[in-house]
Amino acid sequence: MSLKVMSIGTVKQLTGLTERQIRYYEDRQLVFPERSSGGSRKFSFEDVELLKEIHRKLRDGFHTFELRKSMVKERSARDRREGGRRV
């Protein structure tokens, strides 16, 4: 897991998305930034890559509910694999 240290402004520059788009994807539970003690969103490099992928898929015609469903399945499969490795 990578550290969540980037502000929404930095993420905006790295992704080409607007702050509104980033917040929308968070509202739709597609990305999960942490919050600083002051309430600011903090993102990781993984979040940046995920946001780029989300934006590409939405441009290609996917709907947010389809992406969320797919991401939940992927996360569950990854958690099962990682859980199986622990002894």
Residue pairs with C-beta under 8 A, 6 or more apart in sequence:
1 44
1 46
2 44
2 45
2 46
3 44
4 33
4 34
4 42
4 43
4 44
4 47
5 42
5 43
5 44
6 14
6 42
6 43
6 44
6 45
6 47
6 48
7 40
7 41
7 42
7 43
8 19
8 22
8 23
8 33
8 40
8 41
8 43
9 19
10 43
11 17
11 22
11 43
11 47
11 48
11 51
12 18
12 19
12 22
14 48
15 22
15 48
15 51
15 52
15 55
17 51
17 55
21 55
22 31
22 41
22 51
25 31
25 51
25 54
25 64
26 32
26 33
26 41
28 64
28 68
29 68
30 50
30 54
30 64
30 67
30 68
30 71
31 43
31 47
31 50
31 51
31 54
32 47
33 41
33 42
33 43
33 47
34 41
34 42
35 41
35 42
36 42
43 51
54 67
57 67
58 64
58 67
